[in-house]
Amino acid sequence: MERKWFSPDPGSLLAGAIMIAIGAGVTMVSLGYGIGTVRRMDTGFYPMLLGIAAMLLGATIVAVDGLRGRAPAERETAPPAEDGDDAWPWAKARATVLVPLSIALFALLLERAGLLAATFVMVVVSGLAAARPRLRRLTLIALATPAGVWAIFVLGFGLPFKLY
């Protein structure tokens, strides 16, 4: 019989706790503003929803990733170096570089290329931050996300974004 290891991930526990604390803070501050009703929302309504969403996300991070038992060998996050090439430093810095870069590219492209292209580029660049990105899956997500963003923000909220 194989023995299961229970080894909570301290990084995920801390990340989840930080998200819960931020969400609680945002929710408490938003209660100082008028919340209104669902039909007639006031200034504190959306911040309150975002705070609650952040707390739920933090709780999910703690429950799913932080408390899941793992064998110590499963903690390795970076792929091993191949052919004597030292890929380890890039593997560690990949997400740290590519995710903020994707946000910056989105901000730069939003007015120049439009919402759809900016969203597509942001999804592709941030998706490459994964240790082993799956290109077919990334392409499908990158094509579907701009459509969802368009449906929510342009159709749903009526925001006047330049689409292309």
C-alpha positions in Angstrom: 0.0 0.0 0.0 1.4 3.4 -1.0 1.5 6.0 1.7 -0.1 9.4 0.8 1.8 12.4 1.9 0.0 15.4 3.3 2.2 18.3 2.7 0.3 21.6 2.5 1.8 24.2 0.1 2.8 27.2 2.2 3.0 29.5 -0.8 -0.6 28.7 -1.8 -1.8 29.0 1.7 -0.2 32.4 2.0 -1.5 33.5 -1.4 -5.1 32.4 -0.5 -4.9 34.2 2.9 -3.7 37.4 1.2 -6.6 37.2 -1.3 -9.1 36.6 1.5 -7.6 39.6 3.4 -7.7 41.9 0.4 -11.3 40.8 -0.4 -12.4 41.4 3.2 -10.8 44.8 3.2 -12.4 45.8 -0.1 -15.8 44.5 1.1 -15.5 46.4 4.4 -14.5 49.7 2.7 -17.3 49.3 0.1 -19.9 49.0 2.9 -19.0 52.6 3.8 -20.4 53.6 0.4 -24.0 53.3 -0.6 -24.7 49.8 -1.9 -28.2 50.3 -3.2 -30.2 47.5 -4.7 -29.7 45.2 -7.6 -32.0 47.3 -9.7 -30.5 50.6 -8.5 -26.9 50.0 -7.7 -24.9 52.6 -5.8 -21.2 53.3 -5.8 -20.3 50.5 -3.3 -22.1 47.7 -5.1 -19.4 46.6 -7.6 -16.5 47.0 -5.1 -18.5 44.8 -2.7 -19.0 42.1 -5.4 -15.3 42.2 -6.3 -14.4 41.9 -2.6 -16.6 38.9 -2.2 -15.2 37.4 -5.4 -11.6 37.9 -4.1 -12.5 36.2 -0.8 -14.1 33.2 -2.7 -11.0 33.0 -4.9 -8.7 33.0 -1.9 -10.8 30.3 -0.2 -10.6 28.2 -3.4 -6.8 28.6 -3.6 -6.5 27.5 0.0 -8.9 24.6 -0.4 -7.8 23.3 -3.8 -4.0 24.0 -3.9 -2.9 24.8 -0.4 -4.4 21.9 1.5 -4.1 19.2 -1.2 -1.7 16.5 -0.1 1.3 15.9 -2.3 4.3 13.8 -2.5 7.5 16.0 -2.1 8.6 15.1 -5.7 5.4 16.8 -7.0 6.5 20.2 -5.7 9.0 20.7 -8.6 7.5 23.4 -10.8 10.1 24.1 -13.4 10.9 21.7 -16.2 14.4 20.1 -16.0 17.2 21.6 -18.1 17.5 19.9 -21.5 20.7 19.0 -23.4 22.9 20.7 -20.8 21.1 24.0 -21.5 20.3 25.9 -18.3 16.6 26.5 -18.7 16.0 26.8 -14.9 16.4 30.6 -14.5 14.1 31.4 -17.4 11.5 28.8 -16.1 11.5 30.7 -12.7 11.2 34.1 -14.3 8.8 33.3 -17.1 5.5 34.1 -15.3 7.1 37.1 -13.5 8.1 38.6 -16.9 5.3 37.5 -19.2 2.2 38.2 -17.1 3.0 41.9 -16.5 4.2 42.2 -20.1 0.8 40.9 -21.3 -1.0 43.5 -19.2 1.3 46.3 -20.5 0.7 45.1 -24.1 -3.0 45.1 -23.5 -2.8 48.7 -22.3 -0.7 49.8 -25.2 -2.8 48.0 -27.8 -6.3 48.8 -26.5 -6.6 52.2 -28.2 -4.2 51.4 -31.1 -5.5 48.0 -32.3 -8.8 47.7 -30.5 -10.3 45.6 -27.8 -10.4 42.3 -29.7 -6.7 42.3 -30.8 -5.5 43.6 -27.4 -7.4 40.9 -25.6 -6.1 38.2 -28.0 -2.4 39.4 -27.5 -2.9 39.5 -23.7 -4.2 36.0 -23.5 -1.5 34.6 -25.8 1.4 36.3 -24.0 0.1 35.4 -20.5 -0.6 31.9 -21.6 3.0 31.4 -22.6 3.9 32.0 -19.0 2.9 28.4 -18.2 5.7 25.9 -17.7 4.5 23.8 -20.7 1.9 25.8 -22.6 -0.5 23.7 -24.7 -0.7 25.6 -28.0 -4.0 24.2 -29.3 -5.7 24.9 -26.0 -4.1 28.4 -25.8 -5.2 29.2 -29.3 -8.8 28.2 -28.5 -8.8 30.3 -25.4 -7.2 33.2 -27.2 -9.9 33.1 -29.9 -12.8 32.7 -27.4 -11.8 35.3 -24.8 -12.2 38.4 -27.1 -15.7 37.2 -28.0 -16.5 36.9 -24.3 -15.0 40.3 -23.5 -17.0 41.8 -26.3 -20.2 40.2 -25.2 -19.8 41.3 -21.6 -18.4 44.8 -21.9 -19.7 46.1 -25.2 -23.1 44.3 -25.5 -23.8 43.8 -21.8 -22.5 47.0 -20.2 -22.7 49.1 -23.4 -19.1 50.4 -23.0 -17.9 52.3 -26.1 -14.7 50.3 -26.8 -13.0 50.5 -30.2 -13.2 46.9 -31.3 -10.5 46.8 -34.1 
